[in-house]
Amino acid sequence: MKRFVGFVRKEFYHIFRDRRSLFILFGMPIAQILLFGFAITNEINNVDIAILDQANDVTSKEIINKIASSKHFSIVDIIQQESSIESIFKKGKVKAVLQFENNFGSNLIKEKQATVQILTDATDPNMANTINNYITSILKNYQQELNNTVSVDYQIVPQSRMVYNAELKSVYMFVPGVMTVILMLVSAMMTSISITREKEQGTMEILLVSPLKPFQVIVGKVFPYIFLSVINAVVIVLLSIFIFNVPVKGSLFLLGFESILFIITSLALGILISTISATQQTAMMISLMGLMLPTILLSGFIFPISSMPMPLQVISNIIPAKWFIIIVKGIMLKGVGIGFILKETLILFAMTLVFMGISVKKYKIRLE
């Protein structure tokens, strides 16, 4: 029995000496519960909306102030004409536009009825439906407060219109998101074990004495996977079009270019993981746990980023999937050109350079 107790004590000492084991046992569960607890929410907060006030009267301004005072919405733009609505939606920041009809206040008093149109970006149908319900609730609350002061009931009629996805098909949200997740995880995992495999199989020495420069070795590792990942992307797009009837309103050439850029970014991230990992098992674990949860939770794929706490919103900016989802939705569902997604494209390009640069540096260190 003493031998057994001694053996168990030795195992405890072994675990406590291994920082990676302690991180897996205690760090990962804490990180996951915090991430899930703060990121997963059905509520919306600080959603950016725009106002088109064609009435510009006291009543419309009271409603606008009531919406602005709500924690759920942030009014970021006041547009002057209806033709600006499509352009502001294509920029991707504004998720809804509230349009007041001409003579809104006078119609409400004289005819006892006035109309407000709620236009919502339905590329994310769940969020669009929630936004519409929240705004309708605020309008009804204002109507109730107004009717408490008069003898004749006034009626504010909200007219909802879902832009880019009138039927609120959930597949319009899931196809770009799933495409992003698949390309990110497959590309990163395929490359994350490439250099670590060389170390474990003892073939790293061949690379050490080869005339190839570190940059050439890394590009050589990445290049075959670019071709294979492009095939994956083509298959996903074809299935989306012909099986799920998801439209591609923008340029297929632009979609292809952006997909290749994101694939290269993902592969560069995989190479970075590979260069800092000692074993294939470690590289695989970092790829799965370090990329899967952030990609799904912090990319805006399922849960709106604007509703998350500010620290998570900041962290989401370093998730490549966030920017690619914006690009794919913009091209496929909104038909935008490069001008509307230039910022996201440049961010992915910069991330690729950073990942590749760090990989080359880490590779050089391991060579010395």
Buried (B, 14 or more C-beta within 10 A) or exposed (E): EEEEEEEEEEEEEEEEEEEEEEEBEEEBEEEEEEBEEBBEEEEBBBBBBBBBBBBEBEBBBBBBEBBEEBEBBBBBBEBEEEEBBBEBBBBBBBBBBBBBBEBBBEBBEEEEEBBBBBBBBBBBBBBBBBBBEBBBEBBEEBBEEBEEEEEEEBEBEBEBEBBBBEEBBEBBBBBBBBBBBBBBBBBBBBBBBBBBBBBBEEEBEEBEEEEEEBBEBBBEBBEEBBEEBBEBBEEBBEEBBEEEEBEBEBBEEBBBBBBBBBBBBBBBBBBBBBBBBEEBEBBBBBBBBBBBBBBBBBBBBBBBBBBBEEEBBEBBEEBBBBBBBBBBBBBBBBBBEBEBBEEBBEBBEEBBEBBBEBBBEBBEEBEE
